[in-house]
């Protein structure tokens, strides 16, 4: 169902357009920066302001940290445990990337 004021809103926008209210606005004709899809604008802003990151980004950082720790380990048991952690993180990343690919 349309908003009850949709006609009035449309008329106000059309009038402003005729009067040139939208002429020469800054950034006119340019894409909105960092906006992947208009429907995601609020989510993108909330994530950026809260410092939230997609799970894939977090997992990639954890993988890099784990690889760095692994490179410094020489004791066999510790290396195996770190390799298990690395395999788990890489599996989780693969699942996350597949999910992103499938469901956007």
Z-matrix of the N, CA and C atoms (Angstrom, degrees):
N
C 1 1.435
C 2 1.522 1 109.19
N 3 1.307 2 116.82 1 136.26
C 4 1.453 3 121.77 2 178.75
C 5 1.522 4 110.97 3 -71.66
N 6 1.307 5 114.39 4 156.09
C 7 1.455 6 120.90 5 175.77
C 8 1.522 7 108.26 6 -63.22
N 9 1.336 8 118.76 7 141.04
C 10 1.464 9 119.77 8 -177.09
C 11 1.524 10 113.68 9 -62.42
N 12 1.315 11 117.54 10 -21.52
C 13 1.464 12 120.75 11 -179.02
C 14 1.525 13 113.01 12 -102.08
N 15 1.334 14 117.67 13 13.13
C 16 1.465 15 121.07 14 -174.51
C 17 1.524 16 112.41 15 -57.46
N 18 1.321 17 117.61 16 -39.39
C 19 1.464 18 119.88 17 179.87
C 20 1.523 19 111.11 18 -66.62
N 21 1.324 20 116.35 19 -42.85
C 22 1.462 21 120.90 20 178.99
C 23 1.530 22 110.94 21 -64.68
N 24 1.300 23 115.95 22 -41.72
C 25 1.469 24 121.09 23 177.93
C 26 1.532 25 109.91 24 -62.38
N 27 1.313 26 116.95 25 -45.94
C 28 1.463 27 121.74 26 178.54
C 29 1.519 28 111.89 27 -59.73
N 30 1.312 29 116.31 28 -41.05
C 31 1.467 30 120.48 29 178.54
C 32 1.527 31 111.27 30 -65.01
N 33 1.332 32 116.67 31 -42.16
C 34 1.464 33 120.81 32 179.50
C 35 1.523 34 110.99 33 -64.03
N 36 1.318 35 117.21 34 -40.77
C 37 1.463 36 121.08 35 178.29
C 38 1.521 37 110.39 36 -66.91
N 39 1.318 38 117.26 37 -44.27
C 40 1.473 39 120.64 38 178.97
C 41 1.525 40 110.86 39 -60.91
N 42 1.333 41 117.62 40 -41.67
C 43 1.472 42 121.71 41 179.58
C 44 1.530 43 110.10 42 -63.58
N 45 1.334 44 116.70 43 -46.48
C 46 1.466 45 121.09 44 179.69
C 47 1.526 46 110.38 45 -61.83
N 48 1.318 47 116.39 46 -38.39
C 49 1.460 48 121.40 47 178.69
C 50 1.527 49 110.26 48 -64.08
N 51 1.334 50 117.08 49 -45.58
C 52 1.472 51 121.61 50 178.65
C 53 1.527 52 111.45 51 -61.39
N 54 1.326 53 116.10 52 -36.26
C 55 1.464 54 120.68 53 -177.87
C 56 1.520 55 112.54 54 -82.45
N 57 1.354 56 117.09 55 -1.54
C 58 1.464 57 120.65 56 175.92
C 59 1.514 58 115.16 57 84.86
N 60 1.318 59 117.48 58 15.94
C 61 1.463 60 120.63 59 -178.48
C 62 1.529 61 112.62 60 -62.94
N 63 1.320 62 116.82 61 -21.79
C 64 1.464 63 119.89 62 -178.02
C 65 1.530 64 112.61 63 -103.82
N 66 1.315 65 117.41 64 5.52
C 67 1.463 66 120.95 65 179.80
C 68 1.524 67 110.33 66 -76.75
N 69 1.312 68 115.35 67 141.03
C 70 1.475 69 122.45 68 173.90
C 71 1.524 70 114.46 69 56.52
N 72 1.300 71 117.05 70 37.44
C 73 1.464 72 120.27 71 174.92
C 74 1.518 73 109.82 72 -73.62
N 75 1.338 74 118.42 73 144.97
C 76 1.464 75 119.48 74 177.99
C 77 1.531 76 110.65 75 -59.70
N 78 1.311 77 116.53 76 134.47
C 79 1.454 78 121.47 77 178.89
C 80 1.512 79 114.20 78 80.53
N 81 1.317 80 117.69 79 7.01
C 82 1.468 81 120.56 80 -179.12
C 83 1.522 82 110.24 81 -58.46
N 84 1.319 83 116.03 82 133.40
C 85 1.458 84 121.25 83 178.00
C 86 1.511 85 114.50 84 81.90
N 87 1.328 86 117.66 85 -0.07
C 88 1.467 87 121.29 86 -179.63
C 89 1.520 88 108.76 87 -107.98
N 90 1.337 89 116.83 88 148.96
C 91 1.475 90 118.44 89 178.38
C 92 1.520 91 110.75 90 -67.69
N 93 1.301 92 115.50 91 151.86
C 94 1.461 93 120.44 92 177.05
C 95 1.533 94 107.29 93 -74.06
N 96 1.313 95 116.08 94 128.25
C 97 1.468 96 121.54 95 -176.42
C 98 1.526 97 110.96 96 -62.81
N 99 1.323 98 115.30 97 139.92
C 100 1.466 99 123.23 98 174.27
C 101 1.516 100 113.89 99 56.98
N 102 1.303 101 116.93 100 32.32
C 103 1.454 102 119.54 101 179.07
C 104 1.526 103 108.20 102 -117.62
N 105 1.328 104 116.48 103 106.46
C 106 1.460 105 121.31 104 -176.24
C 107 1.521 106 111.52 105 -76.24
N 108 1.288 107 115.82 106 -46.02
C 109 1.457 108 121.39 107 179.02
C 110 1.522 109 107.11 108 -146.16
N 111 1.317 110 117.54 109 135.23
C 112 1.465 111 119.15 110 -177.26
C 113 1.524 112 113.59 111 -52.09
N 114 1.294 113 118.02 112 -35.49
C 115 1.454 114 121.32 113 179.99
C 116 1.519 115 113.74 114 -67.74
N 117 1.338 116 116.25 115 -18.56
C 118 1.461 117 120.77 116 -178.89
C 119 1.525 118 112.97 117 -97.11
N 120 1.322 119 118.79 118 4.40
C 121 1.463 120 122.23 119 -174.22
C 122 1.526 121 112.36 120 -56.71
N 123 1.313 122 117.36 121 -47.21
C 124 1.464 123 120.48 122 -177.98
C 125 1.526 124 110.17 123 -67.08
N 126 1.320 125 116.46 124 -44.64
C 127 1.461 126 120.14 125 178.90
C 128 1.530 127 110.86 126 -61.35
N 129 1.341 128 117.23 127 -44.87
C 130 1.464 129 120.91 128 178.31
C 131 1.523 130 110.95 129 -58.00
N 132 1.327 131 116.96 130 -44.92
C 133 1.462 132 120.89 131 -178.75
C 134 1.528 133 110.98 132 -65.24
N 135 1.320 134 117.35 133 -44.62
C 136 1.461 135 120.44 134 179.86
C 137 1.530 136 111.33 135 -61.92
N 138 1.318 137 116.41 136 -42.62
C 139 1.467 138 119.97 137 179.34
C 140 1.524 139 111.06 138 -64.55
N 141 1.334 140 116.46 139 -42.82
C 142 1.460 141 120.43 140 -179.16
C 143 1.525 142 110.38 141 -64.80
N 144 1.333 143 117.35 142 -44.94
C 145 1.464 144 121.06 143 -177.83
C 146 1.529 145 112.69 144 -69.52
N 147 1.319 146 117.84 145 -30.80
C 148 1.464 147 120.54 146 -179.00
C 149 1.526 148 112.25 147 -90.07
N 150 1.321 149 116.58 148 -7.81
C 151 1.461 150 119.84 149 -178.41
C 152 1.516 151 112.78 150 78.19
N 153 1.322 152 116.82 151 13.34
C 154 1.466 153 120.60 152 179.85
C 155 1.527 154 110.12 153 -70.34
N 156 1.307 155 115.57 154 150.03
C 157 1.460 156 121.49 155 179.04
C 158 1.521 157 109.38 156 -129.34
N 159 1.320 158 116.65 157 149.49
C 160 1.464 159 118.81 158 174.46
C 161 1.531 160 109.93 159 -60.76
N 162 1.309 161 116.03 160 149.66
C 163 1.468 162 121.24 161 -178.29
C 164 1.526 163 111.94 162 -56.40
N 165 1.321 164 117.91 163 -37.03
C 166 1.470 165 120.48 164 -179.43
C 167 1.531 166 110.95 165 -61.91
N 168 1.314 167 117.67 166 -38.40
C 169 1.468 168 121.38 167 179.01
C 170 1.519 169 110.13 168 -66.33
N 171 1.324 170 116.62 169 -44.05
C 172 1.464 171 121.16 170 178.68
C 173 1.528 172 110.81 171 -62.45
N 174 1.323 173 116.41 172 -43.59
C 175 1.470 174 119.92 173 -179.97
C 176 1.527 175 111.49 174 -64.42
N 177 1.330 176 117.72 175 -40.21
C 178 1.474 177 120.42 176 178.55
C 179 1.526 178 110.91 177 -61.81
N 180 1.327 179 117.20 178 -39.49
C 181 1.464 180 120.87 179 178.07
C 182 1.528 181 110.44 180 -65.61
N 183 1.323 182 116.83 181 -42.25
C 184 1.474 183 120.50 182 178.71
C 185 1.528 184 111.14 183 -64.45
N 186 1.328 185 117.00 184 -37.51
C 187 1.468 186 121.08 185 177.90
C 188 1.521 187 110.02 186 -63.34
N 189 1.321 188 117.17 187 -44.40
C 190 1.469 189 120.73 188 179.01
C 191 1.526 190 110.93 189 -61.77
N 192 1.337 191 117.32 190 -42.49
C 193 1.466 192 121.06 191 178.00
C 194 1.520 193 111.27 192 -63.21
N 195 1.327 194 116.31 193 -42.42
C 196 1.463 195 121.05 194 -179.13
C 197 1.522 196 110.90 195 -65.21
N 198 1.324 197 116.78 196 -41.38
C 199 1.470 198 120.14 197 177.94
C 200 1.523 199 110.67 198 -63.03
N 201 1.319 200 117.02 199 -39.39
C 202 1.467 201 120.42 200 178.85
C 203 1.529 202 110.83 201 -65.15
N 204 1.348 203 116.59 202 -42.88
C 205 1.470 204 119.64 203 176.96
C 206 1.521 205 110.79 204 -63.10
N 207 1.319 206 116.34 205 -42.65
C 208 1.469 207 121.65 206 -178.61
C 209 1.528 208 111.08 207 -59.96
N 210 1.313 209 115.71 208 -40.08
C 211 1.473 210 119.83 209 -179.40
C 212 1.529 211 111.71 210 -62.89
N 213 1.320 212 116.93 211 -26.81
C 214 1.457 213 119.96 212 -178.64
C 215 1.520 214 114.72 213 -93.05
N 216 1.313 215 117.59 214 -1.12
C 217 1.466 216 120.56 215 -178.25
C 218 1.524 217 111.14 216 -94.35
N 219 1.318 218 115.11 217 139.91
C 220 1.466 219 118.82 218 176.92
C 221 1.523 220 111.87 219 -119.80
N 222 1.311 221 117.41 220 -24.35
C 223 1.463 222 121.65 221 -178.61
C 224 1.530 223 109.31 222 -73.68
N 225 1.314 224 117.00 223 130.05
C 226 1.464 225 123.63 224 -171.45
C 227 1.532 226 113.64 225 -58.82
N 228 1.318 227 117.93 226 -46.21
C 229 1.465 228 120.83 227 -178.46
C 230 1.531 229 110.71 228 -63.73
N 231 1.307 230 116.78 229 -42.97
C 232 1.466 231 120.96 230 179.18
C 233 1.527 232 110.49 231 -64.82
N 234 1.337 233 116.61 232 -40.12
C 235 1.470 234 120.45 233 178.78
C 236 1.526 235 111.00 234 -63.65
N 237 1.330 236 116.92 235 -42.17
C 238 1.469 237 120.05 236 179.50
C 239 1.526 238 111.57 237 -63.26
N 240 1.332 239 115.70 238 -42.43
C 241 1.467 240 120.07 239 179.06
C 242 1.533 241 110.25 240 -63.02
N 243 1.306 242 116.49 241 -43.04
C 244 1.472 243 120.47 242 179.25
C 245 1.526 244 110.85 243 -67.06
N 246 1.328 245 116.73 244 -35.82
C 247 1.465 246 120.49 245 177.38
C 248 1.527 247 110.43 246 -67.20
N 249 1.345 248 117.67 247 -35.77
C 250 1.466 249 120.65 248 174.80
C 251 1.527 250 110.70 249 -63.31
N 252 1.339 251 115.72 250 -44.14
C 253 1.467 252 120.24 251 177.26
C 254 1.526 253 110.69 252 -59.24
N 255 1.323 254 115.65 253 -44.47
C 256 1.463 255 120.88 254 -179.17
C 257 1.529 256 110.58 255 -63.03
N 258 1.309 257 117.30 256 -44.67
C 259 1.471 258 120.86 257 179.06
C 260 1.529 259 110.76 258 -61.86
N 261 1.328 260 116.41 259 -41.12
C 262 1.468 261 120.73 260 178.41
C 263 1.529 262 110.38 261 -62.65
N 264 1.315 263 117.27 262 -47.30
C 265 1.466 264 121.27 263 -179.94
C 266 1.523 265 111.54 264 -62.29
N 267 1.334 266 116.62 265 -42.58
C 268 1.469 267 120.22 266 179.59
C 269 1.528 268 111.38 267 -65.60
N 270 1.323 269 116.99 268 -36.83
C 271 1.468 270 120.55 269 176.48
C 272 1.520 271 110.45 270 -65.77
N 273 1.334 272 116.27 271 -45.45
C 274 1.469 273 120.30 272 178.49
C 275 1.524 274 111.26 273 -61.25
N 276 1.336 275 116.96 274 -39.18
C 277 1.466 276 120.93 275 177.91
C 278 1.525 277 110.55 276 -64.49
N 279 1.316 278 116.96 277 -44.09
C 280 1.468 279 120.40 278 179.24
C 281 1.527 280 110.89 279 -60.66
N 282 1.321 281 116.59 280 -41.70
C 283 1.474 282 120.65 281 178.45
C 284 1.528 283 110.05 282 -64.67
N 285 1.317 284 116.61 283 -44.33
C 286 1.468 285 120.98 284 -179.94
C 287 1.532 286 110.98 285 -62.39
N 288 1.321 287 117.44 286 -44.89
C 289 1.467 288 121.02 287 179.80
C 290 1.524 289 111.40 288 -64.96
N 291 1.320 290 116.78 289 -39.28
C 292 1.465 291 120.45 290 177.40
C 293 1.528 292 110.33 291 -64.70
N 294 1.323 293 115.92 292 -41.36
C 295 1.460 294 120.14 293 178.44
C 296 1.532 295 110.76 294 -63.21
N 297 1.330 296 116.76 295 -41.90
C 298 1.460 297 120.52 296 178.00
C 299 1.530 298 110.73 297 -64.03
N 300 1.326 299 116.39 298 -39.23
C 301 1.451 300 120.73 299 -179.08
C 302 1.540 301 110.38 300 -65.49
N 303 1.329 302 115.26 301 -42.51
C 304 1.460 303 119.76 302 -176.72
C 305 1.522 304 113.91 303 -74.63
N 306 1.319 305 115.10 304 -43.07
C 307 1.458 306 119.30 305 -170.17
C 308 1.513 307 114.16 306 -111.22
N 309 1.341 308 116.10 307 1.18
C 310 1.458 309 120.39 308 175.31
C 311 1.449 310 111.68 309 69.81
